[in-house]
């Protein structure tokens, strides 16, 4: 029987295999964790989405729009630059 196609395709970020990806409980923030039986490593599929509070986000944008570069904001708030860039992208319309 090959009825597995409805299941979401999981891909190991370490070795890129899609076979033998098994559920392995949850991590500390409650995200489903998977284990790759090909290379034996564990990983989570969904990146944390609410790592930073709304307040931090607003602050970051405020600093950015006051003339600081995204890179500068990242340095001030000690966070990932791509995170800041993401917020800016979402705010621009
Ligand atoms: Zn793997």
PDB file of the backbone (N, CA, C, O) and the ligand in Angstrom, with CONECT records:
HET     ZN  A 101       1
ATOM      1  N   UNK A   1       0.831  -1.207   0.000  1.00  0.00           N
ATOM      2  CA  UNK A   1       0.000   0.000   0.000  1.00  0.00           C
ATOM      3  C   UNK A   1       0.861   1.252   0.000  1.00  0.00           C
ATOM      4  O   UNK A   1       1.800   1.379   0.787  1.00  0.00           O
ATOM      5  N   UNK A   2       0.532   2.162  -0.885  1.00  0.00           N
ATOM      6  CA  UNK A   2       1.304   3.410  -0.899  1.00  0.00           C
ATOM      7  C   UNK A   2       0.365   4.575  -0.675  1.00  0.00           C
ATOM      8  O   UNK A   2      -0.034   5.282  -1.600  1.00  0.00           O
ATOM      9  N   UNK A   3       0.037   4.741   0.563  1.00  0.00           N
ATOM     10  CA  UNK A   3      -0.900   5.808   0.901  1.00  0.00           C
ATOM     11  C   UNK A   3      -0.238   6.945   1.675  1.00  0.00           C
ATOM     12  O   UNK A   3      -0.898   7.704   2.385  1.00  0.00           O
ATOM     13  N   UNK A   4       1.031   7.039   1.527  1.00  0.00           N
ATOM     14  CA  UNK A   4       1.763   7.997   2.354  1.00  0.00           C
ATOM     15  C   UNK A   4       1.923   9.374   1.718  1.00  0.00           C
ATOM     16  O   UNK A   4       2.562  10.259   2.287  1.00  0.00           O
ATOM     17  N   UNK A   5       1.348   9.543   0.558  1.00  0.00           N
ATOM     18  CA  UNK A   5       1.616  10.788  -0.168  1.00  0.00           C
ATOM     19  C   UNK A   5       0.956  12.007   0.465  1.00  0.00           C
ATOM     20  O   UNK A   5       1.376  13.143   0.247  1.00  0.00           O
ATOM     21  N   UNK A   6      -0.079  11.750   1.248  1.00  0.00           N
ATOM     22  CA  UNK A   6      -0.732  12.891   1.883  1.00  0.00           C
ATOM     23  C   UNK A   6       0.120  13.446   3.017  1.00  0.00           C
ATOM     24  O   UNK A   6      -0.040  14.593   3.436  1.00  0.00           O
ATOM     25  N   UNK A   7       1.015  12.619   3.494  1.00  0.00           N
ATOM     26  CA  UNK A   7       1.864  13.066   4.582  1.00  0.00           C
ATOM     27  C   UNK A   7       2.863  14.108   4.089  1.00  0.00           C
ATOM     28  O   UNK A   7       3.422  13.999   2.998  1.00  0.00           O
ATOM     29  N   UNK A   8       3.063  15.102   4.913  1.00  0.00           N
ATOM     30  CA  UNK A   8       3.980  16.160   4.547  1.00  0.00           C
ATOM     31  C   UNK A   8       5.386  15.619   4.358  1.00  0.00           C
ATOM     32  O   UNK A   8       5.888  14.834   5.164  1.00  0.00           O
ATOM     33  N   UNK A   9       5.991  16.047   3.302  1.00  0.00           N
ATOM     34  CA  UNK A   9       7.330  15.592   3.014  1.00  0.00           C
ATOM     35  C   UNK A   9       8.341  16.286   3.919  1.00  0.00           C
ATOM     36  O   UNK A   9       8.470  17.510   3.926  1.00  0.00           O
ATOM     37  N   UNK A  10       9.035  15.476   4.664  1.00  0.00           N
ATOM     38  CA  UNK A  10      10.040  16.039   5.555  1.00  0.00           C
ATOM     39  C   UNK A  10      11.424  15.819   4.970  1.00  0.00           C
ATOM     40  O   UNK A  10      11.730  14.770   4.402  1.00  0.00           O
ATOM     41  N   UNK A  11      12.215  16.806   5.124  1.00  0.00           N
ATOM     42  CA  UNK A  11      13.553  16.718   4.565  1.00  0.00           C
ATOM     43  C   UNK A  11      14.575  17.037   5.639  1.00  0.00           C
ATOM     44  O   UNK A  11      14.480  18.048   6.335  1.00  0.00           O
ATOM     45  N   UNK A  12      15.532  16.171   5.756  1.00  0.00           N
ATOM     46  CA  UNK A  12      16.572  16.386   6.749  1.00  0.00           C
ATOM     47  C   UNK A  12      17.474  17.551   6.328  1.00  0.00           C
ATOM     48  O   UNK A  12      18.047  17.529   5.239  1.00  0.00           O
ATOM     49  N   UNK A  13      17.598  18.563   7.186  1.00  0.00           N
ATOM     50  CA  UNK A  13      18.437  19.722   6.832  1.00  0.00           C
ATOM     51  C   UNK A  13      19.931  19.386   6.849  1.00  0.00           C
ATOM     52  O   UNK A  13      20.760  20.160   6.370  1.00  0.00           O
ATOM     53  N   UNK A  14      20.251  18.238   7.400  1.00  0.00           N
ATOM     54  CA  UNK A  14      21.671  17.885   7.512  1.00  0.00           C
ATOM     55  C   UNK A  14      22.163  17.103   6.304  1.00  0.00           C
ATOM     56  O   UNK A  14      23.227  17.393   5.756  1.00  0.00           O
ATOM     57  N   UNK A  15      21.381  16.108   5.893  1.00  0.00           N
ATOM     58  CA  UNK A  15      21.854  15.284   4.778  1.00  0.00           C
ATOM     59  C   UNK A  15      20.933  15.381   3.559  1.00  0.00           C
ATOM     60  O   UNK A  15      21.256  14.864   2.489  1.00  0.00           O
ATOM     61  N   UNK A  16      19.779  16.049   3.728  1.00  0.00           N
ATOM     62  CA  UNK A  16      18.904  16.279   2.585  1.00  0.00           C
ATOM     63  C   UNK A  16      18.007  15.117   2.218  1.00  0.00           C
ATOM     64  O   UNK A  16      17.274  15.188   1.232  1.00  0.00           O
ATOM     65  N   UNK A  17      18.055  14.046   2.996  1.00  0.00           N
ATOM     66  CA  UNK A  17      17.225  12.881   2.694  1.00  0.00           C
ATOM     67  C   UNK A  17      15.778  13.123   3.117  1.00  0.00           C
ATOM     68  O   UNK A  17      15.514  13.839   4.083  1.00  0.00           O
ATOM     69  N   UNK A  18      14.864  12.529   2.398  1.00  0.00           N
ATOM     70  CA  UNK A  18      13.460  12.642   2.770  1.00  0.00           C
ATOM     71  C   UNK A  18      12.916  11.327   3.316  1.00  0.00           C
ATOM     72  O   UNK A  18      11.799  11.268   3.829  1.00  0.00           O
ATOM     73  N   UNK A  19      13.719  10.278   3.200  1.00  0.00           N
ATOM     74  CA  UNK A  19      13.275   8.988   3.715  1.00  0.00           C
ATOM     75  C   UNK A  19      13.659   8.833   5.180  1.00  0.00           C
ATOM     76  O   UNK A  19      14.619   9.427   5.671  1.00  0.00           O
ATOM     77  N   UNK A  20      12.868   8.010   5.850  1.00  0.00           N
ATOM     78  CA  UNK A  20      13.160   7.654   7.245  1.00  0.00           C
ATOM     79  C   UNK A  20      13.272   8.849   8.175  1.00  0.00           C
ATOM     80  O   UNK A  20      14.178   8.927   9.004  1.00  0.00           O
ATOM     81  N   UNK A  21      12.345   9.772   8.026  1.00  0.00           N
ATOM     82  CA  UNK A  21      12.277  10.900   8.947  1.00  0.00           C
ATOM     83  C   UNK A  21      11.184  10.586   9.968  1.00  0.00           C
ATOM     84  O   UNK A  21      10.003  10.531   9.624  1.00  0.00           O
ATOM     85  N   UNK A  22      11.578  10.383  11.204  1.00  0.00           N
ATOM     86  CA  UNK A  22      10.603   9.977  12.201  1.00  0.00           C
ATOM     87  C   UNK A  22      10.408  11.054  13.257  1.00  0.00           C
ATOM     88  O   UNK A  22      11.294  11.866  13.524  1.00  0.00           O
ATOM     89  N   UNK A  23       9.229  11.033  13.841  1.00  0.00           N
ATOM     90  CA  UNK A  23       8.950  11.993  14.892  1.00  0.00           C
ATOM     91  C   UNK A  23       9.752  11.640  16.140  1.00  0.00           C
ATOM     92  O   UNK A  23       9.894  10.468  16.490  1.00  0.00           O
ATOM     93  N   UNK A  24      10.270  12.662  16.800  1.00  0.00           N
ATOM     94  CA  UNK A  24      11.097  12.405  17.979  1.00  0.00           C
ATOM     95  C   UNK A  24      10.742  13.376  19.097  1.00  0.00           C
ATOM     96  O   UNK A  24      11.613  14.012  19.691  1.00  0.00           O
ATOM     97  N   UNK A  25       9.456  13.473  19.368  1.00  0.00           N
ATOM     98  CA  UNK A  25       9.034  14.318  20.483  1.00  0.00           C
ATOM     99  C   UNK A  25       9.049  15.798  20.135  1.00  0.00           C
ATOM    100  O   UNK A  25       8.995  16.187  18.968  1.00  0.00           O
ATOM    101  N   UNK A  26       9.123  16.608  21.178  1.00  0.00           N
ATOM    102  CA  UNK A  26       9.067  18.050  20.979  1.00  0.00           C
ATOM    103  C   UNK A  26      10.264  18.717  21.640  1.00  0.00           C
ATOM    104  O   UNK A  26      10.836  18.202  22.600  1.00  0.00           O
ATOM    105  N   UNK A  27      10.617  19.845  21.116  1.00  0.00           N
ATOM    106  CA  UNK A  27      11.704  20.570  21.759  1.00  0.00           C
ATOM    107  C   UNK A  27      11.153  21.470  22.873  1.00  0.00           C
ATOM    108  O   UNK A  27       9.959  21.438  23.173  1.00  0.00           O
ATOM    109  N   UNK A  28      12.025  22.262  23.473  1.00  0.00           N
ATOM    110  CA  UNK A  28      11.653  23.045  24.650  1.00  0.00           C
ATOM    111  C   UNK A  28      10.519  24.027  24.375  1.00  0.00           C
ATOM    112  O   UNK A  28       9.718  24.317  25.263  1.00  0.00           O
ATOM    113  N   UNK A  29      10.450  24.539  23.150  1.00  0.00           N
ATOM    114  CA  UNK A  29       9.408  25.524  22.855  1.00  0.00           C
ATOM    115  C   UNK A  29       8.174  24.877  22.255  1.00  0.00           C
ATOM    116  O   UNK A  29       7.291  25.573  21.753  1.00  0.00           O
ATOM    117  N   UNK A  30       8.102  23.549  22.301  1.00  0.00           N
ATOM    118  CA  UNK A  30       6.893  22.858  21.863  1.00  0.00           C
ATOM    119  C   UNK A  30       6.806  22.590  20.376  1.00  0.00           C
ATOM    120  O   UNK A  30       5.739  22.245  19.869  1.00  0.00           O
ATOM    121  N   UNK A  31       7.903  22.743  19.680  1.00  0.00           N
ATOM    122  CA  UNK A  31       7.906  22.469  18.252  1.00  0.00           C
ATOM    123  C   UNK A  31       8.162  20.985  18.006  1.00  0.00           C
ATOM    124  O   UNK A  31       8.994  20.360  18.664  1.00  0.00           O
ATOM    125  N   UNK A  32       7.434  20.446  17.050  1.00  0.00           N
ATOM    126  CA  UNK A  32       7.636  19.046  16.707  1.00  0.00           C
ATOM    127  C   UNK A  32       9.075  18.808  16.268  1.00  0.00           C
ATOM    128  O   UNK A  32       9.636  19.545  15.457  1.00  0.00           O
ATOM    129  N   UNK A  33       9.642  17.765  16.828  1.00  0.00           N
ATOM    130  CA  UNK A  33      11.015  17.465  16.487  1.00  0.00           C
ATOM    131  C   UNK A  33      11.075  16.171  15.688  1.00  0.00           C
ATOM    132  O   UNK A  33      10.300  15.245  15.927  1.00  0.00           O
ATOM    133  N   UNK A  34      11.982  16.114  14.758  1.00  0.00           N
ATOM    134  CA  UNK A  34      12.132  14.919  13.934  1.00  0.00           C
ATOM    135  C   UNK A  34      13.547  14.385  14.028  1.00  0.00           C
ATOM    136  O   UNK A  34      14.503  15.103  14.324  1.00  0.00           O
ATOM    137  N   UNK A  35      13.634  13.108  13.765  1.00  0.00           N
ATOM    138  CA  UNK A  35      14.947  12.516  13.731  1.00  0.00           C
ATOM    139  C   UNK A  35      15.163  11.855  12.387  1.00  0.00           C
ATOM    140  O   UNK A  35      14.300  11.142  11.876  1.00  0.00           O
ATOM    141  N   UNK A  36      16.322  12.103  11.833  1.00  0.00           N
ATOM    142  CA  UNK A  36      16.675  11.494  10.561  1.00  0.00           C
ATOM    143  C   UNK A  36      17.398  10.193  10.835  1.00  0.00           C
ATOM    144  O   UNK A  36      18.442  10.168  11.487  1.00  0.00           O
ATOM    145  N   UNK A  37      16.824   9.108  10.327  1.00  0.00           N
ATOM    146  CA  UNK A  37      17.463   7.824  10.574  1.00  0.00           C
ATOM    147  C   UNK A  37      18.597   7.574   9.595  1.00  0.00           C
ATOM    148  O   UNK A  37      19.347   6.605   9.719  1.00  0.00           O
ATOM    149  N   UNK A  38      18.705   8.451   8.637  1.00  0.00           N
ATOM    150  CA  UNK A  38      19.803   8.314   7.669  1.00  0.00           C
ATOM    151  C   UNK A  38      21.119   8.782   8.276  1.00  0.00           C
ATOM    152  O   UNK A  38      22.148   8.116   8.159  1.00  0.00           O
ATOM    153  N   UNK A  39      21.065   9.952   8.931  1.00  0.00           N
ATOM    154  CA  UNK A  39      22.310  10.465   9.499  1.00  0.00           C
ATOM    155  C   UNK A  39      22.250  10.536  11.025  1.00  0.00           C
ATOM    156  O   UNK A  39      23.248  10.830  11.682  1.00  0.00           O
ATOM    157  N   UNK A  40      21.067  10.264  11.577  1.00  0.00           N
ATOM    158  CA  UNK A  40      20.944  10.180  13.026  1.00  0.00           C
ATOM    159  C   UNK A  40      20.789  11.497  13.742  1.00  0.00           C
ATOM    160  O   UNK A  40      20.791  11.537  14.973  1.00  0.00           O
ATOM    161  N   UNK A  41      20.653  12.588  12.987  1.00  0.00           N
ATOM    162  CA  UNK A  41      20.539  13.884  13.635  1.00  0.00           C
ATOM    163  C   UNK A  41      19.088  14.271  13.846  1.00  0.00           C
ATOM    164  O   UNK A  41      18.189  13.844  13.121  1.00  0.00           O
ATOM    165  N   UNK A  42      18.890  15.102  14.873  1.00  0.00           N
ATOM    166  CA  UNK A  42      17.548  15.586  15.162  1.00  0.00           C
ATOM    167  C   UNK A  42      17.416  17.020  14.699  1.00  0.00           C
ATOM    168  O   UNK A  42      18.376  17.791  14.689  1.00  0.00           O
ATOM    169  N   UNK A  43      16.191  17.355  14.316  1.00  0.00           N
ATOM    170  CA  UNK A  43      15.975  18.729  13.853  1.00  0.00           C
ATOM    171  C   UNK A  43      14.511  19.078  14.016  1.00  0.00           C
ATOM    172  O   UNK A  43      13.671  18.195  14.186  1.00  0.00           O
ATOM    173  N   UNK A  44      14.204  20.358  13.966  1.00  0.00           N
ATOM    174  CA  UNK A  44      12.812  20.792  13.996  1.00  0.00           C
ATOM    175  C   UNK A  44      12.481  21.419  12.650  1.00  0.00           C
ATOM    176  O   UNK A  44      13.322  22.063  12.024  1.00  0.00           O
ATOM    177  N   UNK A  45      11.261  21.222  12.222  1.00  0.00           N
ATOM    178  CA  UNK A  45      10.876  21.698  10.908  1.00  0.00           C
ATOM    179  C   UNK A  45      10.586  23.188  10.881  1.00  0.00           C
ATOM    180  O   UNK A  45      11.077  23.916  10.018  1.00  0.00           O
ATOM    181  N   UNK A  46       9.784  23.628  11.835  1.00  0.00           N
ATOM    182  CA  UNK A  46       9.382  25.029  11.808  1.00  0.00           C
ATOM    183  C   UNK A  46      10.300  25.866  12.677  1.00  0.00           C
ATOM    184  O   UNK A  46      10.504  25.567  13.854  1.00  0.00           O
ATOM    185  N   UNK A  47      10.842  26.899  12.097  1.00  0.00           N
ATOM    186  CA  UNK A  47      11.660  27.794  12.903  1.00  0.00           C
ATOM    187  C   UNK A  47      10.790  28.555  13.884  1.00  0.00           C
ATOM    188  O   UNK A  47       9.610  28.802  13.636  1.00  0.00           O
ATOM    189  N   UNK A  48      11.388  28.917  14.986  1.00  0.00           N
ATOM    190  CA  UNK A  48      10.625  29.660  15.988  1.00  0.00           C
ATOM    191  C   UNK A  48      10.119  30.967  15.397  1.00  0.00           C
ATOM    192  O   UNK A  48      10.873  31.721  14.782  1.00  0.00           O
ATOM    193  N   UNK A  49       8.849  31.217  15.591  1.00  0.00           N
ATOM    194  CA  UNK A  49       8.275  32.407  14.965  1.00  0.00           C
ATOM    195  C   UNK A  49       8.174  33.588  15.919  1.00  0.00           C
ATOM    196  O   UNK A  49       8.233  34.744  15.501  1.00  0.00           O
ATOM    197  N   UNK A  50       8.024  33.295  17.175  1.00  0.00           N
ATOM    198  CA  UNK A  50       7.826  34.400  18.115  1.00  0.00           C
ATOM    199  C   UNK A  50       8.999  34.509  19.073  1.00  0.00           C
ATOM    200  O   UNK A  50       8.846  34.602  20.291  1.00  0.00           O
ATOM    201  N   UNK A  51      10.145  34.493  18.480  1.00  0.00           N
ATOM    202  CA  UNK A  51      11.338  34.566  19.301  1.00  0.00           C
ATOM    203  C   UNK A  51      11.465  35.940  19.942  1.00  0.00           C
ATOM    204  O   UNK A  51      11.967  36.076  21.057  1.00  0.00           O
ATOM    205  N   UNK A  52      11.009  36.944  19.227  1.00  0.00           N
ATOM    206  CA  UNK A  52      11.101  38.299  19.749  1.00  0.00           C
ATOM    207  C   UNK A  52       9.710  38.873  19.977  1.00  0.00           C
ATOM    208  O   UNK A  52       8.762  38.571  19.252  1.00  0.00           O
ATOM    209  N   UNK A  53       9.618  39.686  20.977  1.00  0.00           N
ATOM    210  CA  UNK A  53       8.325  40.253  21.301  1.00  0.00           C
ATOM    211  C   UNK A  53       7.962  41.369  20.324  1.00  0.00           C
ATOM    212  O   UNK A  53       8.809  41.907  19.611  1.00  0.00           O
ATOM    213  N   UNK A  54       6.704  41.686  20.319  1.00  0.00           N
ATOM    214  CA  UNK A  54       6.189  42.773  19.492  1.00  0.00           C
ATOM    215  C   UNK A  54       6.915  44.075  19.826  1.00  0.00           C
ATOM    216  O   UNK A  54       7.201  44.894  18.952  1.00  0.00           O
ATOM    217  N   UNK A  55       7.198  44.235  21.094  1.00  0.00           N
ATOM    218  CA  UNK A  55       7.894  45.433  21.565  1.00  0.00           C
ATOM    219  C   UNK A  55       9.269  45.568  20.926  1.00  0.00           C
ATOM    220  O   UNK A  55       9.668  46.642  20.477  1.00  0.00           O
ATOM    221  N   UNK A  56       9.973  44.455  20.899  1.00  0.00           N
ATOM    222  CA  UNK A  56      11.316  44.458  20.314  1.00  0.00           C
ATOM    223  C   UNK A  56      11.238  44.791  18.833  1.00  0.00           C
ATOM    224  O   UNK A  56      12.064  45.529  18.297  1.00  0.00           O
ATOM    225  N   UNK A  57      10.233  44.233  18.191  1.00  0.00           N
ATOM    226  CA  UNK A  57      10.052  44.464  16.763  1.00  0.00           C
ATOM    227  C   UNK A  57       9.796  45.949  16.487  1.00  0.00           C
ATOM    228  O   UNK A  57      10.387  46.545  15.587  1.00  0.00           O
ATOM    229  N   UNK A  58       8.910  46.517  17.278  1.00  0.00           N
ATOM    230  CA  UNK A  58       8.588  47.936  17.103  1.00  0.00           C
ATOM    231  C   UNK A  58       9.803  48.808  17.360  1.00  0.00           C
ATOM    232  O   UNK A  58      10.050  49.787  16.655  1.00  0.00           O
ATOM    233  N   UNK A  59      10.548  48.438  18.374  1.00  0.00           N
ATOM    234  CA  UNK A  59      11.748  49.184  18.709  1.00  0.00           C
ATOM    235  C   UNK A  59      12.752  49.119  17.559  1.00  0.00           C
ATOM    236  O   UNK A  59      13.364  50.120  17.187  1.00  0.00           O
ATOM    237  N   UNK A  60      12.902  47.933  17.017  1.00  0.00           N
ATOM    238  CA  UNK A  60      13.843  47.737  15.919  1.00  0.00           C
ATOM    239  C   UNK A  60      13.468  48.607  14.728  1.00  0.00           C
ATOM    240  O   UNK A  60      14.328  49.239  14.115  1.00  0.00           O
ATOM    241  N   UNK A  61      12.174  48.636  14.404  1.00  0.00           N
ATOM    242  CA  UNK A  61      11.712  49.418  13.264  1.00  0.00           C
ATOM    243  C   UNK A  61      11.881  50.910  13.528  1.00  0.00           C
ATOM    244  O   UNK A  61      12.214  51.686  12.632  1.00  0.00           O
ATOM    245  N   UNK A  62      11.644  51.286  14.771  1.00  0.00           N
ATOM    246  CA  UNK A  62      11.785  52.684  15.158  1.00  0.00           C
ATOM    247  C   UNK A  62      13.219  53.146  14.942  1.00  0.00           C
ATOM    248  O   UNK A  62      13.473  54.206  14.370  1.00  0.00           O
ATOM    249  N   UNK A  63      14.135  52.334  15.408  1.00  0.00           N
ATOM    250  CA  UNK A  63      15.550  52.670  15.254  1.00  0.00           C
ATOM    251  C   UNK A  63      15.910  52.727  13.768  1.00  0.00           C
ATOM    252  O   UNK A  63      16.629  53.614  13.308  1.00  0.00           O
ATOM    253  N   UNK A  64      15.376  51.734  13.033  1.00  0.00           N
ATOM    254  CA  UNK A  64      15.680  51.669  11.603  1.00  0.00           C
ATOM    255  C   UNK A  64      15.205  52.929  10.890  1.00  0.00           C
ATOM    256  O   UNK A  64      15.939  53.514  10.093  1.00  0.00           O
ATOM    257  N   UNK A  65      13.977  53.343  11.181  1.00  0.00           N
ATOM    258  CA  UNK A  65      13.418  54.491  10.481  1.00  0.00           C
ATOM    259  C   UNK A  65      13.964  55.818  10.987  1.00  0.00           C
ATOM    260  O   UNK A  65      13.693  56.874  10.415  1.00  0.00           O
ATOM    261  N   UNK A  66      14.735  55.750  12.064  1.00  0.00           N
ATOM    262  CA  UNK A  66      15.399  56.971  12.509  1.00  0.00           C
ATOM    263  C   UNK A  66      16.723  57.146  11.771  1.00  0.00           C
ATOM    264  O   UNK A  66      17.449  58.112  12.003  1.00  0.00           O
ATOM    265  N   UNK A  67      17.025  56.219  10.895  1.00  0.00           N
ATOM    266  CA  UNK A  67      18.186  56.405  10.041  1.00  0.00           C
ATOM    267  C   UNK A  67      19.317  55.413  10.241  1.00  0.00           C
ATOM    268  O   UNK A  67      20.365  55.517   9.603  1.00  0.00           O
ATOM    269  N   UNK A  68      19.105  54.451  11.128  1.00  0.00           N
ATOM    270  CA  UNK A  68      20.130  53.437  11.349  1.00  0.00           C
ATOM    271  C   UNK A  68      19.941  52.308  10.335  1.00  0.00           C
ATOM    272  O   UNK A  68      18.810  51.939  10.017  1.00  0.00           O
ATOM    273  N   UNK A  69      21.016  51.777   9.844  1.00  0.00           N
ATOM    274  CA  UNK A  69      20.911  50.665   8.897  1.00  0.00           C
ATOM    275  C   UNK A  69      20.430  49.400   9.601  1.00  0.00           C
ATOM    276  O   UNK A  69      20.532  49.269  10.821  1.00  0.00           O
ATOM    277  N   UNK A  70      19.906  48.477   8.805  1.00  0.00           N
ATOM    278  CA  UNK A  70      19.424  47.210   9.377  1.00  0.00           C
ATOM    279  C   UNK A  70      20.538  46.522  10.145  1.00  0.00           C
ATOM    280  O   UNK A  70      20.314  45.909  11.189  1.00  0.00           O
ATOM    281  N   UNK A  71      21.728  46.636   9.609  1.00  0.00           N
ATOM    282  CA  UNK A  71      22.875  46.032  10.251  1.00  0.00           C
ATOM    283  C   UNK A  71      23.157  46.683  11.602  1.00  0.00           C
ATOM    284  O   UNK A  71      23.497  46.018  12.581  1.00  0.00           O
ATOM    285  N   UNK A  72      23.003  48.010  11.619  1.00  0.00           N
ATOM    286  CA  UNK A  72      23.219  48.743  12.856  1.00  0.00           C
ATOM    287  C   UNK A  72      22.183  48.376  13.900  1.00  0.00           C
ATOM    288  O   UNK A  72      22.503  48.205  15.077  1.00  0.00           O
ATOM    289  N   UNK A  73      20.944  48.256  13.465  1.00  0.00           N
ATOM    290  CA  UNK A  73      19.868  47.872  14.376  1.00  0.00           C
ATOM    291  C   UNK A  73      20.142  46.494  14.970  1.00  0.00           C
ATOM    292  O   UNK A  73      19.971  46.262  16.167  1.00  0.00           O
ATOM    293  N   UNK A  74      20.569  45.598  14.100  1.00  0.00           N
ATOM    294  CA  UNK A  74      20.870  44.239  14.548  1.00  0.00           C
ATOM    295  C   UNK A  74      21.940  44.257  15.626  1.00  0.00           C
ATOM    296  O   UNK A  74      21.879  43.504  16.599  1.00  0.00           O
ATOM    297  N   UNK A  75      22.922  45.132  15.436  1.00  0.00           N
ATOM    298  CA  UNK A  75      24.016  45.199  16.397  1.00  0.00           C
ATOM    299  C   UNK A  75      23.529  45.790  17.719  1.00  0.00           C
ATOM    300  O   UNK A  75      23.881  45.312  18.798  1.00  0.00           O
ATOM    301  N   UNK A  76      22.715  46.835  17.613  1.00  0.00           N
ATOM    302  CA  UNK A  76      22.209  47.481  18.825  1.00  0.00           C
ATOM    303  C   UNK A  76      21.365  46.512  19.646  1.00  0.00           C
ATOM    304  O   UNK A  76      21.502  46.428  20.867  1.00  0.00           O
ATOM    305  N   UNK A  77      20.489  45.781  18.956  1.00  0.00           N
ATOM    306  CA  UNK A  77      19.569  44.889  19.665  1.00  0.00           C
ATOM    307  C   UNK A  77      20.128  43.480  19.819  1.00  0.00           C
ATOM    308  O   UNK A  77      19.469  42.592  20.359  1.00  0.00           O
ATOM    309  N   UNK A  78      21.331  43.293  19.345  1.00  0.00           N
ATOM    310  CA  UNK A  78      21.999  41.990  19.464  1.00  0.00           C
ATOM    311  C   UNK A  78      21.160  40.860  18.861  1.00  0.00           C
ATOM    312  O   UNK A  78      20.931  39.831  19.497  1.00  0.00           O
ATOM    313  N   UNK A  79      20.718  41.069  17.654  1.00  0.00           N
ATOM    314  CA  UNK A  79      19.960  39.999  17.006  1.00  0.00           C
ATOM    315  C   UNK A  79      20.375  39.852  15.551  1.00  0.00           C
ATOM    316  O   UNK A  79      21.171  40.625  15.019  1.00  0.00           O
ATOM    317  N   UNK A  80      19.809  38.842  14.940  1.00  0.00           N
ATOM    318  CA  UNK A  80      20.150  38.513  13.572  1.00  0.00           C
ATOM    319  C   UNK A  80      19.717  39.598  12.598  1.00  0.00           C
ATOM    320  O   UNK A  80      18.596  40.101  12.670  1.00  0.00           O
ATOM    321  N   UNK A  81      20.603  39.947  11.700  1.00  0.00           N
ATOM    322  CA  UNK A  81      20.298  40.989  10.735  1.00  0.00           C
ATOM    323  C   UNK A  81      19.153  40.589   9.810  1.00  0.00           C
ATOM    324  O   UNK A  81      18.331  41.425   9.436  1.00  0.00           O
ATOM    325  N   UNK A  82      19.099  39.317   9.446  1.00  0.00           N
ATOM    326  CA  UNK A  82      18.043  38.870   8.540  1.00  0.00           C
ATOM    327  C   UNK A  82      16.672  38.996   9.192  1.00  0.00           C
ATOM    328  O   UNK A  82      15.653  39.182   8.526  1.00  0.00           O
ATOM    329  N   UNK A  83      16.685  38.889  10.517  1.00  0.00           N
ATOM    330  CA  UNK A  83      15.455  39.086  11.273  1.00  0.00           C
ATOM    331  C   UNK A  83      14.937  40.505  11.096  1.00  0.00           C
ATOM    332  O   UNK A  83      13.758  40.725  10.817  1.00  0.00           O
ATOM    333  N   UNK A  84      15.834  41.452  11.264  1.00  0.00           N
ATOM    334  CA  UNK A  84      15.495  42.863  11.099  1.00  0.00           C
ATOM    335  C   UNK A  84      15.026  43.115   9.666  1.00  0.00           C
ATOM    336  O   UNK A  84      14.010  43.769   9.430  1.00  0.00           O
ATOM    337  N   UNK A  85      15.789  42.580   8.728  1.00  0.00           N
ATOM    338  CA  UNK A  85      15.455  42.773   7.317  1.00  0.00           C
ATOM    339  C   UNK A  85      14.061  42.237   7.009  1.00  0.00           C
ATOM    340  O   UNK A  85      13.321  42.814   6.212  1.00  0.00           O
ATOM    341  N   UNK A  86      13.720  41.137   7.646  1.00  0.00           N
ATOM    342  CA  UNK A  86      12.399  40.537   7.482  1.00  0.00           C
ATOM    343  C   UNK A  86      11.307  41.470   7.959  1.00  0.00           C
ATOM    344  O   UNK A  86      10.296  41.670   7.285  1.00  0.00           O
ATOM    345  N   UNK A  87      11.526  42.030   9.117  1.00  0.00           N
ATOM    346  CA  UNK A  87      10.532  42.944   9.690  1.00  0.00           C
ATOM    347  C   UNK A  87      10.340  44.154   8.787  1.00  0.00           C
ATOM    348  O   UNK A  87       9.221  44.606   8.547  1.00  0.00           O
ATOM    349  N   UNK A  88      11.465  44.666   8.293  1.00  0.00           N
ATOM    350  CA  UNK A  88      11.404  45.846   7.434  1.00  0.00           C
ATOM    351  C   UNK A  88      10.620  45.519   6.169  1.00  0.00           C
ATOM    352  O   UNK A  88       9.793  46.305   5.708  1.00  0.00           O
ATOM    353  N   UNK A  89      10.898  44.354   5.627  1.00  0.00           N
ATOM    354  CA  UNK A  89      10.233  43.921   4.410  1.00  0.00           C
ATOM    355  C   UNK A  89       8.725  43.838   4.623  1.00  0.00           C
ATOM    356  O   UNK A  89       7.931  44.244   3.774  1.00  0.00           O
ATOM    357  N   UNK A  90       8.358  43.299   5.783  1.00  0.00           N
ATOM    358  CA  UNK A  90       6.929  43.127   6.075  1.00  0.00           C
ATOM    359  C   UNK A  90       6.232  44.458   6.296  1.00  0.00           C
ATOM    360  O   UNK A  90       5.036  44.594   6.039  1.00  0.00           O
ATOM    361  N   UNK A  91       6.987  45.438   6.773  1.00  0.00           N
ATOM    362  CA  UNK A  91       6.388  46.732   7.083  1.00  0.00           C
ATOM    363  C   UNK A  91       6.219  47.572   5.827  1.00  0.00           C
ATOM    364  O   UNK A  91       5.241  48.306   5.685  1.00  0.00           O
ATOM    365  N   UNK A  92       7.170  47.459   4.927  1.00  0.00           N
ATOM    366  CA  UNK A  92       7.090  48.213   3.681  1.00  0.00           C
ATOM    367  C   UNK A  92       5.960  47.692   2.817  1.00  0.00           C
ATOM    368  O   UNK A  92       5.744  46.485   2.702  1.00  0.00           O
ATOM    369  N   UNK A  93       5.243  48.629   2.209  1.00  0.00           N
ATOM    370  CA  UNK A  93       4.148  48.172   1.359  1.00  0.00           C
ATOM    371  C   UNK A  93       4.230  48.777  -0.032  1.00  0.00           C
ATOM    372  O   UNK A  93       3.382  48.497  -0.879  1.00  0.00           O
TER     373      UNK A  93
HETATM  374 ZN    ZN A 101      19.862  13.280   7.798  1.00  0.00          ZN
END
